[in-house]
C-alpha cells in the first residue's frame, strides 16, 4: 500500500517521524509518500544510506535533491548529535548508516539535535 493511501485510510493528517529501513527501497517508499511530502505533512524522516545505494543507484545526492526542495534539512546521525549541512560529494562514502531529514521550520528540533 502506498504511504499516501495508508495516511488517508488511517485518517492521519501528519507524520512526526517516518522511519525508513527497507534496504534500498527508499526511493519507492518516498514516492509512495509523495503527496504527504509535497503537502509538508511529514516533519522528519530517518533513512539509511549505505552499500545498497550502489545497487539501487539512488545516491545520497538524490536524497538531498528530492528532500531539500520540499523544505527539509538533512544530516548524518551520530550517537550524540546530527550534522546538518549541505550536500557534499565527499559524503558519498556508502558507509552510512543513518541520516535524518527534518523540516526546516522545525528550528527547535534541529537545534536540539545539533547539540
C-alpha positions, 0 to 999 in steps of 0.5 A: 500500500502506498504511504499516501493511501495508508495516511488517508485510510488511517485518517492521519493528517501528519507524520512526526517521524517516518522511519525508513529501513527497507534496504534500498527501497527508499526511493519507492517508499518516498514516492509512495509518500509523495503527496504527504511530502509535497503537502509538508505533512511529514516533519522528519524522516530517518533513512539509511544510506549505505552499500545498497545505494550502489545497487539501487543507484539512488545516491545520497545526492538524490536524497538531498535533491528530492528532500531539500526542495520540499523544505527539509534539512538533512544530516548524518546521525551520530550517537550524540548529535546530527550534522546538518549541512549541505550536500557534499560529494565527499559524503558519498562514502556508502558507509552510512548508516543513518541520516535524518531529514527534518523540516526546516521550520522545525528550528527547535528540533534541529537545534536540539539535535545539533547539540 
